[in-house]
Amino acid sequence: MTYHLPHLDGPIFLSEAGLETDLLFHHGIDLPHFASFPLLETAEGRSTLNDYFQSVVDIARRDRTGVVLETPTWRANPDWGDLLGYSSGRLARANRDAVAFFAQLRAANADVEFVISGNIGPRGDGYAVNDAMSAEEAAAYHAPQIRSFAEAGADLVSALTINYAAEAIGIVDAARAAGVPVVISFTVETDGALPSGQSLADAIEEVDAATDGAAAYFMVNCAHPSHFAEIFDARGPWDRVRGIRANASRMSHEELDNAEELDRGDEVELAAGYADLAAKLPNLAVVGGCCGTDLRHLDHISATVAGSRRPVAPAGAT
């Protein structure tokens, strides 16, 4: 099945930064189980999220590019929803409401090309492989959330911080069954390999082989550019890598888990790392931030690379 995704046509589009760490460390907002989607249930929470995502859109407008924004639903799957006290019905409503929330934001910013991505997180820890599923189990597990996004009208679904191939295969299969484009973003370690130990190239090739190349593209997340930039110097399926959401910190995942304070890294260094990655990945289409990044990092990244290709036409322009 072929889909048209506007951010694959030329300019580099902007995604958000590390939403949850930004809310926790810079706004002092408590996020039980690192879940931001419950904020959509209160007027104050919706206002906070609206201000955050509007700031991303404003940066994109300044740099004459578009946005691919992820619904704040990284934890809105069954296991995490159960820990948060959400029934399956309430969880489905939360996922649909997240898409509707972005539809309102898109309508208010009609001059900016705006892609709504339904965000899927891993069943377990984004940094480690715990209780790994088969591809069939993963498809069944993630299917309800994916169907909610498809029914609500999301332009695509994106699975972020996936750390082993079988879960990615299941997500692609479930998205294909729901008739919605899907993106897989893999977590990598300081050596550029997945937490499962598999190389990024092998993981991409395994997913593509098992799904007939059904994923729209792949992304890399949750590591500093210095941890994985060199892998793109060797041969690999790098035409399939079209998005980067890196950490600003050079710390390992273990060090980040044990850190008592947020390590923001250096936004200028991070932006330079993105420029290097853009040179290595000519098909790069989406840039944003991951853990520990905030709007200041995103500002530097966008100024450096997001507007570096042909300007995007205003939404609706001919």
ChimeraX commands (.cxc) that place a marker at each C-alpha (Angstrom):
marker #1 position 0.00,0.00,0.00 radius 0.5
marker #1 position 1.36,3.42,-0.98 radius 0.5
marker #1 position 0.80,6.56,1.07 radius 0.5
marker #1 position 1.67,10.17,0.42 radius 0.5
marker #1 position 3.51,11.81,3.29 radius 0.5
marker #1 position 4.31,15.48,2.58 radius 0.5
marker #1 position 7.44,15.57,4.70 radius 0.5
marker #1 position 9.14,13.08,2.38 radius 0.5
marker #1 position 8.96,15.43,-0.60 radius 0.5
marker #1 position 11.95,17.70,-0.02 radius 0.5
marker #1 position 12.53,19.96,2.99 radius 0.5
marker #1 position 13.56,18.65,6.40 radius 0.5
marker #1 position 10.55,18.87,8.73 radius 0.5
marker #1 position 10.77,19.60,12.44 radius 0.5
marker #1 position 9.53,17.36,15.23 radius 0.5
marker #1 position 9.42,18.18,18.93 radius 0.5
marker #1 position 12.14,17.82,21.57 radius 0.5
marker #1 position 12.09,15.61,24.69 radius 0.5
marker #1 position 8.60,16.51,25.85 radius 0.5
marker #1 position 8.48,14.44,29.03 radius 0.5
marker #1 position 11.90,15.43,30.38 radius 0.5
marker #1 position 11.13,19.07,29.54 radius 0.5
marker #1 position 7.85,18.95,31.46 radius 0.5
marker #1 position 9.45,17.19,34.43 radius 0.5
marker #1 position 12.67,19.15,34.84 radius 0.5
marker #1 position 11.82,22.59,33.43 radius 0.5
marker #1 position 8.14,22.92,34.27 radius 0.5
marker #1 position 8.02,20.88,37.48 radius 0.5
marker #1 position 5.07,18.82,36.26 radius 0.5
marker #1 position 4.67,15.40,37.85 radius 0.5
marker #1 position 4.32,12.66,35.24 radius 0.5
marker #1 position 3.50,9.31,36.87 radius 0.5
marker #1 position 5.19,6.51,34.92 radius 0.5
marker #1 position 6.57,9.19,32.58 radius 0.5
marker #1 position 3.15,9.56,30.94 radius 0.5
marker #1 position 2.13,12.91,29.46 radius 0.5
marker #1 position -1.18,11.96,27.85 radius 0.5
marker #1 position -3.20,12.42,31.10 radius 0.5
marker #1 position -2.48,16.16,30.77 radius 0.5
marker #1 position -5.06,16.24,27.97 radius 0.5
marker #1 position -7.79,15.62,30.54 radius 0.5
marker #1 position -7.46,18.99,32.29 radius 0.5
marker #1 position -7.70,22.55,31.00 radius 0.5
marker #1 position -4.36,23.41,32.61 radius 0.5
marker #1 position -2.68,20.37,31.10 radius 0.5
marker #1 position -4.06,21.07,27.63 radius 0.5
marker #1 position -2.88,24.65,27.87 radius 0.5
marker #1 position 0.64,23.51,28.81 radius 0.5
marker #1 position 0.76,21.08,25.90 radius 0.5
marker #1 position -0.69,23.64,23.50 radius 0.5
marker #1 position 1.95,26.20,24.47 radius 0.5
marker #1 position 4.72,23.65,24.04 radius 0.5
marker #1 position 3.66,22.39,20.62 radius 0.5
marker #1 position 2.78,25.89,19.43 radius 0.5
marker #1 position 6.37,26.86,20.16 radius 0.5
marker #1 position 7.56,24.05,17.89 radius 0.5
marker #1 position 5.24,25.23,15.12 radius 0.5
marker #1 position 6.52,28.80,15.57 radius 0.5
marker #1 position 10.13,27.66,15.08 radius 0.5
marker #1 position 9.11,25.79,11.93 radius 0.5
marker #1 position 7.27,28.86,10.62 radius 0.5
marker #1 position 10.35,30.99,11.21 radius 0.5
marker #1 position 12.56,28.55,9.30 radius 0.5
marker #1 position 9.99,28.01,6.54 radius 0.5
marker #1 position 9.58,24.30,7.06 radius 0.5
marker #1 position 6.83,21.99,8.29 radius 0.5
marker #1 position 6.25,19.88,11.40 radius 0.5
marker #1 position 5.71,16.21,12.16 radius 0.5
marker #1 position 4.33,16.30,15.69 radius 0.5
marker #1 position 3.90,13.24,17.90 radius 0.5
marker #1 position 0.80,12.89,20.04 radius 0.5
marker #1 position 1.76,12.78,23.74 radius 0.5
marker #1 position 0.73,9.10,23.91 radius 0.5
marker #1 position 4.07,7.31,24.29 radius 0.5
marker #1 position 2.74,5.62,27.44 radius 0.5
marker #1 position -0.89,5.20,26.27 radius 0.5
marker #1 position -0.71,1.46,25.66 radius 0.5
marker #1 position -2.36,-1.33,27.71 radius 0.5
marker #1 position 0.34,-2.18,30.27 radius 0.5
marker #1 position 1.23,1.41,31.10 radius 0.5
marker #1 position -2.42,2.44,30.95 radius 0.5
marker #1 position -3.24,-0.24,33.51 radius 0.5
marker #1 position -0.56,1.12,35.86 radius 0.5
marker #1 position -2.16,4.55,35.48 radius 0.5
marker #1 position -5.67,3.22,36.16 radius 0.5
marker #1 position -7.00,3.47,32.61 radius 0.5
marker #1 position -9.51,0.98,31.26 radius 0.5
marker #1 position -9.20,-0.09,27.64 radius 0.5
marker #1 position -12.10,2.17,26.68 radius 0.5
marker #1 position -10.69,5.19,28.48 radius 0.5
marker #1 position -7.29,4.55,26.91 radius 0.5
marker #1 position -8.82,4.41,23.42 radius 0.5
marker #1 position -10.58,7.72,24.06 radius 0.5
marker #1 position -7.31,9.28,25.25 radius 0.5
marker #1 position -5.54,8.23,22.05 radius 0.5
marker #1 position -8.35,9.56,19.85 radius 0.5
marker #1 position -8.48,12.80,21.83 radius 0.5
marker #1 position -4.75,13.30,21.34 radius 0.5
marker #1 position -5.24,13.25,17.57 radius 0.5
marker #1 position -8.21,15.63,17.85 radius 0.5
marker #1 position -6.09,17.97,19.99 radius 0.5
marker #1 position -3.51,18.19,17.21 radius 0.5
marker #1 position -6.20,18.63,14.58 radius 0.5
marker #1 position -7.27,21.79,16.41 radius 0.5
marker #1 position -3.66,23.00,16.58 radius 0.5
marker #1 position -3.22,22.32,12.87 radius 0.5
marker #1 position -6.35,24.30,12.05 radius 0.5
marker #1 position -5.00,27.24,14.05 radius 0.5
marker #1 position -1.73,27.15,12.07 radius 0.5
marker #1 position -2.97,26.61,8.54 radius 0.5
marker #1 position 0.07,28.36,7.04 radius 0.5
marker #1 position 2.44,25.61,8.27 radius 0.5
marker #1 position 2.53,22.11,6.73 radius 0.5
marker #1 position 1.45,19.96,9.67 radius 0.5
marker #1 position 1.67,16.17,9.89 radius 0.5
marker #1 position -0.06,14.43,12.82 radius 0.5
marker #1 position 1.71,11.30,14.03 radius 0.5
marker #1 position 0.11,8.95,16.54 radius 0.5
marker #1 position 2.95,8.15,18.92 radius 0.5
marker #1 position 3.47,4.57,20.09 radius 0.5
marker #1 position 5.92,3.61,22.80 radius 0.5
marker #1 position 7.37,0.19,23.60 radius 0.5
marker #1 position 5.47,-2.24,25.77 radius 0.5
marker #1 position 8.33,-2.20,28.26 radius 0.5
marker #1 position 11.40,-0.06,28.90 radius 0.5
marker #1 position 12.67,2.07,26.04 radius 0.5
marker #1 position 16.27,1.54,27.17 radius 0.5
marker #1 position 16.27,-2.24,27.73 radius 0.5
marker #1 position 14.70,-5.40,26.35 radius 0.5
marker #1 position 12.40,-6.84,29.02 radius 0.5
marker #1 position 10.01,-9.75,28.40 radius 0.5
marker #1 position 10.48,-9.66,24.65 radius 0.5
marker #1 position 7.44,-10.53,22.53 radius 0.5
marker #1 position 7.18,-12.39,19.28 radius 0.5
marker #1 position 6.15,-10.33,16.26 radius 0.5
marker #1 position 2.66,-11.86,16.47 radius 0.5
marker #1 position 2.33,-10.95,20.16 radius 0.5
marker #1 position 3.55,-7.42,19.47 radius 0.5
marker #1 position 1.01,-6.96,16.67 radius 0.5
marker #1 position -1.84,-8.05,18.93 radius 0.5
marker #1 position -0.60,-5.89,21.79 radius 0.5
marker #1 position -0.19,-2.65,19.84 radius 0.5
marker #1 position -3.17,-3.06,17.49 radius 0.5
marker #1 position -5.78,-1.33,19.72 radius 0.5
marker #1 position -3.74,1.87,20.03 radius 0.5
marker #1 position -2.94,1.88,16.33 radius 0.5
marker #1 position -6.63,1.40,15.44 radius 0.5
marker #1 position -7.53,4.33,17.69 radius 0.5
marker #1 position -5.10,6.57,15.83 radius 0.5
marker #1 position -6.32,5.38,12.42 radius 0.5
marker #1 position -9.97,5.91,13.36 radius 0.5
marker #1 position -9.19,9.42,14.66 radius 0.5
marker #1 position -7.52,10.42,11.39 radius 0.5
marker #1 position -3.81,10.46,12.24 radius 0.5
marker #1 position -1.65,10.92,9.15 radius 0.5
marker #1 position 0.69,8.16,10.32 radius 0.5
marker #1 position 1.80,6.31,13.44 radius 0.5
marker #1 position 5.35,6.39,14.77 radius 0.5
marker #1 position 6.80,3.89,17.23 radius 0.5
marker #1 position 9.60,5.54,19.21 radius 0.5
marker #1 position 12.28,4.00,21.44 radius 0.5
marker #1 position 11.80,0.49,20.06 radius 0.5
marker #1 position 14.75,-1.67,21.04 radius 0.5
marker #1 position 14.35,-5.05,19.36 radius 0.5
marker #1 position 13.25,-6.12,15.89 radius 0.5
marker #1 position 10.33,-8.43,16.72 radius 0.5
marker #1 position 8.33,-5.66,18.42 radius 0.5
marker #1 position 8.98,-3.42,15.43 radius 0.5
marker #1 position 7.77,-6.11,13.02 radius 0.5
marker #1 position 4.57,-6.55,15.02 radius 0.5
marker #1 position 3.90,-2.82,15.02 radius 0.5
marker #1 position 4.40,-2.62,11.25 radius 0.5
marker #1 position 2.05,-5.56,10.73 radius 0.5
marker #1 position -0.62,-4.01,12.98 radius 0.5
marker #1 position -0.37,-0.65,11.21 radius 0.5
marker #1 position -0.61,-2.31,7.82 radius 0.5
marker #1 position -3.78,-4.10,8.96 radius 0.5
marker #1 position -5.22,-0.78,10.14 radius 0.5
marker #1 position -4.38,0.90,6.83 radius 0.5
marker #1 position -2.16,3.65,8.27 radius 0.5
marker #1 position 1.49,4.51,7.41 radius 0.5
marker #1 position 3.99,3.54,10.09 radius 0.5
marker #1 position 7.46,4.69,11.14 radius 0.5
marker #1 position 9.84,2.73,13.36 radius 0.5
marker #1 position 12.39,4.60,15.49 radius 0.5
marker #1 position 15.05,2.47,17.14 radius 0.5
marker #1 position 16.84,3.25,20.39 radius 0.5
marker #1 position 20.59,2.80,20.07 radius 0.5
marker #1 position 23.37,2.56,22.63 radius 0.5
marker #1 position 26.72,4.37,22.77 radius 0.5
marker #1 position 28.10,1.87,20.23 radius 0.5
marker #1 position 25.29,2.56,17.75 radius 0.5
marker #1 position 23.68,-0.89,18.25 radius 0.5
marker #1 position 20.22,-1.58,19.62 radius 0.5
marker #1 position 19.87,-2.52,23.33 radius 0.5
marker #1 position 19.17,-6.05,22.04 radius 0.5
marker #1 position 22.74,-6.11,20.72 radius 0.5
marker #1 position 21.65,-6.20,17.08 radius 0.5
marker #1 position 23.20,-3.68,14.72 radius 0.5
marker #1 position 20.97,-0.93,13.38 radius 0.5
marker #1 position 21.53,-2.10,9.80 radius 0.5
marker #1 position 20.56,-5.69,10.64 radius 0.5
marker #1 position 17.46,-4.56,12.55 radius 0.5
marker #1 position 16.22,-2.44,9.65 radius 0.5
marker #1 position 16.88,-5.24,7.17 radius 0.5
marker #1 position 15.12,-7.80,9.39 radius 0.5
marker #1 position 12.02,-5.63,9.75 radius 0.5
marker #1 position 11.90,-4.87,6.04 radius 0.5
marker #1 position 12.37,-8.53,5.10 radius 0.5
marker #1 position 9.58,-9.66,7.43 radius 0.5
marker #1 position 7.11,-6.96,6.33 radius 0.5
marker #1 position 7.90,-6.55,2.61 radius 0.5
marker #1 position 9.33,-3.10,3.33 radius 0.5
marker #1 position 5.97,-1.83,4.61 radius 0.5
marker #1 position 7.38,0.77,7.03 radius 0.5
marker #1 position 7.36,4.26,5.53 radius 0.5
marker #1 position 10.86,4.80,6.92 radius 0.5
marker #1 position 13.02,4.34,10.01 radius 0.5
marker #1 position 14.41,6.73,12.59 radius 0.5
marker #1 position 17.11,6.72,15.28 radius 0.5
marker #1 position 16.48,8.09,18.76 radius 0.5
marker #1 position 17.70,8.31,22.34 radius 0.5
marker #1 position 21.48,8.63,21.83 radius 0.5
marker #1 position 23.91,11.47,21.21 radius 0.5
marker #1 position 24.97,11.88,17.55 radius 0.5
marker #1 position 28.55,10.99,18.51 radius 0.5
marker #1 position 27.28,7.55,19.58 radius 0.5
marker #1 position 25.99,6.53,16.17 radius 0.5
marker #1 position 27.11,8.93,13.42 radius 0.5
marker #1 position 30.05,6.73,12.39 radius 0.5
marker #1 position 27.87,3.74,11.56 radius 0.5
marker #1 position 26.55,5.63,8.54 radius 0.5
marker #1 position 30.07,5.71,7.07 radius 0.5
marker #1 position 29.81,1.98,6.37 radius 0.5
marker #1 position 27.45,0.40,3.86 radius 0.5
marker #1 position 23.91,-0.18,5.07 radius 0.5
marker #1 position 20.24,0.41,4.33 radius 0.5
marker #1 position 20.68,4.07,5.15 radius 0.5
marker #1 position 18.27,5.28,2.48 radius 0.5
marker #1 position 15.61,3.92,4.85 radius 0.5
marker #1 position 16.74,6.17,7.74 radius 0.5
marker #1 position 14.80,9.41,7.36 radius 0.5
marker #1 position 14.50,10.76,10.89 radius 0.5
marker #1 position 16.74,11.56,13.86 radius 0.5
marker #1 position 15.68,12.38,17.42 radius 0.5
marker #1 position 18.93,12.43,19.38 radius 0.5
marker #1 position 19.85,13.09,22.99 radius 0.5
marker #1 position 21.85,16.19,23.88 radius 0.5
marker #1 position 23.70,14.31,26.60 radius 0.5
marker #1 position 26.67,12.07,25.83 radius 0.5
marker #1 position 25.81,9.88,28.83 radius 0.5
marker #1 position 24.91,6.22,28.41 radius 0.5
marker #1 position 21.37,5.08,29.16 radius 0.5
marker #1 position 22.55,3.59,32.46 radius 0.5
marker #1 position 24.18,6.86,33.44 radius 0.5
marker #1 position 21.05,8.81,32.49 radius 0.5
marker #1 position 18.87,6.47,34.55 radius 0.5
marker #1 position 21.09,7.01,37.60 radius 0.5
marker #1 position 21.63,10.75,37.18 radius 0.5
marker #1 position 20.09,12.97,39.87 radius 0.5
marker #1 position 20.11,16.06,37.65 radius 0.5
marker #1 position 19.24,16.56,34.01 radius 0.5
marker #1 position 22.24,16.71,31.68 radius 0.5
marker #1 position 21.27,19.17,28.93 radius 0.5
marker #1 position 24.50,18.71,27.02 radius 0.5
marker #1 position 25.38,21.52,24.63 radius 0.5
marker #1 position 22.80,22.71,22.10 radius 0.5
marker #1 position 25.41,24.15,19.72 radius 0.5
marker #1 position 27.36,20.88,19.70 radius 0.5
marker #1 position 24.11,18.94,19.22 radius 0.5
marker #1 position 23.09,21.07,16.23 radius 0.5
marker #1 position 26.51,20.54,14.68 radius 0.5
marker #1 position 26.02,16.81,15.12 radius 0.5
marker #1 position 22.75,17.05,13.22 radius 0.5
marker #1 position 24.46,18.93,10.40 radius 0.5
marker #1 position 26.96,16.07,10.14 radius 0.5
marker #1 position 24.13,13.52,10.09 radius 0.5
marker #1 position 22.28,15.47,7.41 radius 0.5
marker #1 position 25.38,15.28,5.23 radius 0.5
marker #1 position 25.60,11.52,5.73 radius 0.5
marker #1 position 21.87,10.90,5.22 radius 0.5
marker #1 position 20.68,12.63,2.03 radius 0.5
marker #1 position 17.16,11.28,2.57 radius 0.5
marker #1 position 16.86,12.80,6.05 radius 0.5
marker #1 position 13.33,14.19,6.40 radius 0.5
marker #1 position 12.59,14.71,10.12 radius 0.5
marker #1 position 14.70,16.12,12.96 radius 0.5
marker #1 position 13.79,16.60,16.59 radius 0.5
marker #1 position 15.13,15.88,20.05 radius 0.5
marker #1 position 14.87,13.06,22.58 radius 0.5
marker #1 position 15.60,12.72,26.31 radius 0.5
marker #1 position 16.89,15.91,27.92 radius 0.5
marker #1 position 16.38,18.17,24.93 radius 0.5
marker #1 position 14.12,21.20,25.08 radius 0.5
marker #1 position 12.95,24.03,22.84 radius 0.5
marker #1 position 16.36,25.73,23.00 radius 0.5
marker #1 position 17.99,22.64,21.52 radius 0.5
marker #1 position 15.26,22.46,18.90 radius 0.5
marker #1 position 15.79,26.11,18.02 radius 0.5
marker #1 position 19.48,25.45,17.27 radius 0.5
marker #1 position 18.77,22.22,15.38 radius 0.5
marker #1 position 16.16,23.87,13.19 radius 0.5
marker #1 position 18.30,26.92,12.47 radius 0.5
marker #1 position 21.15,24.63,11.47 radius 0.5
marker #1 position 19.43,21.97,9.36 radius 0.5
marker #1 position 15.64,22.10,9.21 radius 0.5
marker #1 position 15.54,24.94,6.73 radius 0.5
marker #1 position 18.61,23.80,4.82 radius 0.5
marker #1 position 16.73,22.37,1.84 radius 0.5
marker #1 position 14.14,23.92,-0.41 radius 0.5
marker #1 position 11.53,26.03,1.45 radius 0.5
marker #1 position 8.19,24.36,2.00 radius 0.5
marker #1 position 5.21,26.08,0.43 radius 0.5
marker #1 position 2.53,27.37,2.79 radius 0.5
marker #1 position -0.14,24.78,3.51 radius 0.5
marker #1 position -2.83,24.90,0.87 radius 0.5
marker #1 position -0.68,26.86,-1.58 radius 0.5
marker #1 position -0.55,25.81,-5.22 radius 0.5
marker link #1:1,2 radius 0.2
marker link #1:2,3 radius 0.2
marker link #1:3,4 radius 0.2
marker link #1:4,5 radius 0.2
marker link #1:5,6 radius 0.2
marker link #1:6,7 radius 0.2
marker link #1:7,8 radius 0.2
marker link #1:8,9 radius 0.2
marker link #1:9,10 radius 0.2
marker link #1:10,11 radius 0.2
marker link #1:11,12 radius 0.2
marker link #1:12,13 radius 0.2
marker link #1:13,14 radius 0.2
marker link #1:14,15 radius 0.2
marker link #1:15,16 radius 0.2
marker link #1:16,17 radius 0.2
marker link #1:17,18 radius 0.2
marker link #1:18,19 radius 0.2
marker link #1:19,20 radius 0.2
marker link #1:20,21 radius 0.2
marker link #1:21,22 radius 0.2
marker link #1:22,23 radius 0.2
marker link #1:23,24 radius 0.2
marker link #1:24,25 radius 0.2
marker link #1:25,26 radius 0.2
marker link #1:26,27 radius 0.2
marker link #1:27,28 radius 0.2
marker link #1:28,29 radius 0.2
marker link #1:29,30 radius 0.2
marker link #1:30,31 radius 0.2
marker link #1:31,32 radius 0.2
marker link #1:32,33 radius 0.2
marker link #1:33,34 radius 0.2
marker link #1:34,35 radius 0.2
marker link #1:35,36 radius 0.2
marker link #1:36,37 radius 0.2
marker link #1:37,38 radius 0.2
marker link #1:38,39 radius 0.2
marker link #1:39,40 radius 0.2
marker link #1:40,41 radius 0.2
marker link #1:41,42 radius 0.2
marker link #1:42,43 radius 0.2
marker link #1:43,44 radius 0.2
marker link #1:44,45 radius 0.2
marker link #1:45,46 radius 0.2
marker link #1:46,47 radius 0.2
marker link #1:47,48 radius 0.2
marker link #1:48,49 radius 0.2
marker link #1:49,50 radius 0.2
marker link #1:50,51 radius 0.2
marker link #1:51,52 radius 0.2
marker link #1:52,53 radius 0.2
marker link #1:53,54 radius 0.2
marker link #1:54,55 radius 0.2
marker link #1:55,56 radius 0.2
marker link #1:56,57 radius 0.2
marker link #1:57,58 radius 0.2
marker link #1:58,59 radius 0.2
marker link #1:59,60 radius 0.2
marker link #1:60,61 radius 0.2
marker link #1:61,62 radius 0.2
marker link #1:62,63 radius 0.2
marker link #1:63,64 radius 0.2
marker link #1:64,65 radius 0.2
marker link #1:65,66 radius 0.2
marker link #1:66,67 radius 0.2
marker link #1:67,68 radius 0.2
marker link #1:68,69 radius 0.2
marker link #1:69,70 radius 0.2
marker link #1:70,71 radius 0.2
marker link #1:71,72 radius 0.2
marker link #1:72,73 radius 0.2
marker link #1:73,74 radius 0.2
marker link #1:74,75 radius 0.2
marker link #1:75,76 radius 0.2
marker link #1:76,77 radius 0.2
marker link #1:77,78 radius 0.2
marker link #1:78,79 radius 0.2
marker link #1:79,80 radius 0.2
marker link #1:80,81 radius 0.2
marker link #1:81,82 radius 0.2
marker link #1:82,83 radius 0.2
marker link #1:83,84 radius 0.2
marker link #1:84,85 radius 0.2
marker link #1:85,86 radius 0.2
marker link #1:86,87 radius 0.2
marker link #1:87,88 radius 0.2
marker link #1:88,89 radius 0.2
marker link #1:89,90 radius 0.2
marker link #1:90,91 radius 0.2
marker link #1:91,92 radius 0.2
marker link #1:92,93 radius 0.2
marker link #1:93,94 radius 0.2
marker link #1:94,95 radius 0.2
marker link #1:95,96 radius 0.2
marker link #1:96,97 radius 0.2
marker link #1:97,98 radius 0.2
marker link #1:98,99 radius 0.2
marker link #1:99,100 radius 0.2
marker link #1:100,101 radius 0.2
marker link #1:101,102 radius 0.2
marker link #1:102,103 radius 0.2
marker link #1:103,104 radius 0.2
marker link #1:104,105 radius 0.2
marker link #1:105,106 radius 0.2
marker link #1:106,107 radius 0.2
marker link #1:107,108 radius 0.2
marker link #1:108,109 radius 0.2
marker link #1:109,110 radius 0.2
marker link #1:110,111 radius 0.2
marker link #1:111,112 radius 0.2
marker link #1:112,113 radius 0.2
marker link #1:113,114 radius 0.2
marker link #1:114,115 radius 0.2
marker link #1:115,116 radius 0.2
marker link #1:116,117 radius 0.2
marker link #1:117,118 radius 0.2
marker link #1:118,119 radius 0.2
marker link #1:119,120 radius 0.2
marker link #1:120,121 radius 0.2
marker link #1:121,122 radius 0.2
marker link #1:122,123 radius 0.2
marker link #1:123,124 radius 0.2
marker link #1:124,125 radius 0.2
marker link #1:125,126 radius 0.2
marker link #1:126,127 radius 0.2
marker link #1:127,128 radius 0.2
marker link #1:128,129 radius 0.2
marker link #1:129,130 radius 0.2
marker link #1:130,131 radius 0.2
marker link #1:131,132 radius 0.2
marker link #1:132,133 radius 0.2
marker link #1:133,134 radius 0.2
marker link #1:134,135 radius 0.2
marker link #1:135,136 radius 0.2
marker link #1:136,137 radius 0.2
marker link #1:137,138 radius 0.2
marker link #1:138,139 radius 0.2
marker link #1:139,140 radius 0.2
marker link #1:140,141 radius 0.2
marker link #1:141,142 radius 0.2
marker link #1:142,143 radius 0.2
marker link #1:143,144 radius 0.2
marker link #1:144,145 radius 0.2
marker link #1:145,146 radius 0.2
marker link #1:146,147 radius 0.2
marker link #1:147,148 radius 0.2
marker link #1:148,149 radius 0.2
marker link #1:149,150 radius 0.2
marker link #1:150,151 radius 0.2
marker link #1:151,152 radius 0.2
marker link #1:152,153 radius 0.2
marker link #1:153,154 radius 0.2
marker link #1:154,155 radius 0.2
marker link #1:155,156 radius 0.2
marker link #1:156,157 radius 0.2
marker link #1:157,158 radius 0.2
marker link #1:158,159 radius 0.2
marker link #1:159,160 radius 0.2
marker link #1:160,161 radius 0.2
marker link #1:161,162 radius 0.2
marker link #1:162,163 radius 0.2
marker link #1:163,164 radius 0.2
marker link #1:164,165 radius 0.2
marker link #1:165,166 radius 0.2
marker link #1:166,167 radius 0.2
marker link #1:167,168 radius 0.2
marker link #1:168,169 radius 0.2
marker link #1:169,170 radius 0.2
marker link #1:170,171 radius 0.2
marker link #1:171,172 radius 0.2
marker link #1:172,173 radius 0.2
marker link #1:173,174 radius 0.2
marker link #1:174,175 radius 0.2
marker link #1:175,176 radius 0.2
marker link #1:176,177 radius 0.2
marker link #1:177,178 radius 0.2
marker link #1:178,179 radius 0.2
marker link #1:179,180 radius 0.2
marker link #1:180,181 radius 0.2
marker link #1:181,182 radius 0.2
marker link #1:182,183 radius 0.2
marker link #1:183,184 radius 0.2
marker link #1:184,185 radius 0.2
marker link #1:185,186 radius 0.2
marker link #1:186,187 radius 0.2
marker link #1:187,188 radius 0.2
marker link #1:188,189 radius 0.2
marker link #1:189,190 radius 0.2
marker link #1:190,191 radius 0.2
marker link #1:191,192 radius 0.2
marker link #1:192,193 radius 0.2
marker link #1:193,194 radius 0.2
marker link #1:194,195 radius 0.2
marker link #1:195,196 radius 0.2
marker link #1:196,197 radius 0.2
marker link #1:197,198 radius 0.2
marker link #1:198,199 radius 0.2
marker link #1:199,200 radius 0.2
marker link #1:200,201 radius 0.2
marker link #1:201,202 radius 0.2
marker link #1:202,203 radius 0.2
marker link #1:203,204 radius 0.2
marker link #1:204,205 radius 0.2
marker link #1:205,206 radius 0.2
marker link #1:206,207 radius 0.2
marker link #1:207,208 radius 0.2
marker link #1:208,209 radius 0.2
marker link #1:209,210 radius 0.2
marker link #1:210,211 radius 0.2
marker link #1:211,212 radius 0.2
marker link #1:212,213 radius 0.2
marker link #1:213,214 radius 0.2
marker link #1:214,215 radius 0.2
marker link #1:215,216 radius 0.2
marker link #1:216,217 radius 0.2
marker link #1:217,218 radius 0.2
marker link #1:218,219 radius 0.2
marker link #1:219,220 radius 0.2
marker link #1:220,221 radius 0.2
marker link #1:221,222 radius 0.2
marker link #1:222,223 radius 0.2
marker link #1:223,224 radius 0.2
marker link #1:224,225 radius 0.2
marker link #1:225,226 radius 0.2
marker link #1:226,227 radius 0.2
marker link #1:227,228 radius 0.2
marker link #1:228,229 radius 0.2
marker link #1:229,230 radius 0.2
marker link #1:230,231 radius 0.2
marker link #1:231,232 radius 0.2
marker link #1:232,233 radius 0.2
marker link #1:233,234 radius 0.2
marker link #1:234,235 radius 0.2
marker link #1:235,236 radius 0.2
marker link #1:236,237 radius 0.2
marker link #1:237,238 radius 0.2
marker link #1:238,239 radius 0.2
marker link #1:239,240 radius 0.2
marker link #1:240,241 radius 0.2
marker link #1:241,242 radius 0.2
marker link #1:242,243 radius 0.2
marker link #1:243,244 radius 0.2
marker link #1:244,245 radius 0.2
marker link #1:245,246 radius 0.2
marker link #1:246,247 radius 0.2
marker link #1:247,248 radius 0.2
marker link #1:248,249 radius 0.2
marker link #1:249,250 radius 0.2
marker link #1:250,251 radius 0.2
marker link #1:251,252 radius 0.2
marker link #1:252,253 radius 0.2
marker link #1:253,254 radius 0.2
marker link #1:254,255 radius 0.2
marker link #1:255,256 radius 0.2
marker link #1:256,257 radius 0.2
marker link #1:257,258 radius 0.2
marker link #1:258,259 radius 0.2
marker link #1:259,260 radius 0.2
marker link #1:260,261 radius 0.2
marker link #1:261,262 radius 0.2
marker link #1:262,263 radius 0.2
marker link #1:263,264 radius 0.2
marker link #1:264,265 radius 0.2
marker link #1:265,266 radius 0.2
marker link #1:266,267 radius 0.2
marker link #1:267,268 radius 0.2
marker link #1:268,269 radius 0.2
marker link #1:269,270 radius 0.2
marker link #1:270,271 radius 0.2
marker link #1:271,272 radius 0.2
marker link #1:272,273 radius 0.2
marker link #1:273,274 radius 0.2
marker link #1:274,275 radius 0.2
marker link #1:275,276 radius 0.2
marker link #1:276,277 radius 0.2
marker link #1:277,278 radius 0.2
marker link #1:278,279 radius 0.2
marker link #1:279,280 radius 0.2
marker link #1:280,281 radius 0.2
marker link #1:281,282 radius 0.2
marker link #1:282,283 radius 0.2
marker link #1:283,284 radius 0.2
marker link #1:284,285 radius 0.2
marker link #1:285,286 radius 0.2
marker link #1:286,287 radius 0.2
marker link #1:287,288 radius 0.2
marker link #1:288,289 radius 0.2
marker link #1:289,290 radius 0.2
marker link #1:290,291 radius 0.2
marker link #1:291,292 radius 0.2
marker link #1:292,293 radius 0.2
marker link #1:293,294 radius 0.2
marker link #1:294,295 radius 0.2
marker link #1:295,296 radius 0.2
marker link #1:296,297 radius 0.2
marker link #1:297,298 radius 0.2
marker link #1:298,299 radius 0.2
marker link #1:299,300 radius 0.2
marker link #1:300,301 radius 0.2
marker link #1:301,302 radius 0.2
marker link #1:302,303 radius 0.2
marker link #1:303,304 radius 0.2
marker link #1:304,305 radius 0.2
marker link #1:305,306 radius 0.2
marker link #1:306,307 radius 0.2
marker link #1:307,308 radius 0.2
marker link #1:308,309 radius 0.2
marker link #1:309,310 radius 0.2
marker link #1:310,311 radius 0.2
marker link #1:311,312 radius 0.2
marker link #1:312,313 radius 0.2
marker link #1:313,314 radius 0.2
marker link #1:314,315 radius 0.2
marker link #1:315,316 radius 0.2
marker link #1:316,317 radius 0.2
marker link #1:317,318 radius 0.2
view
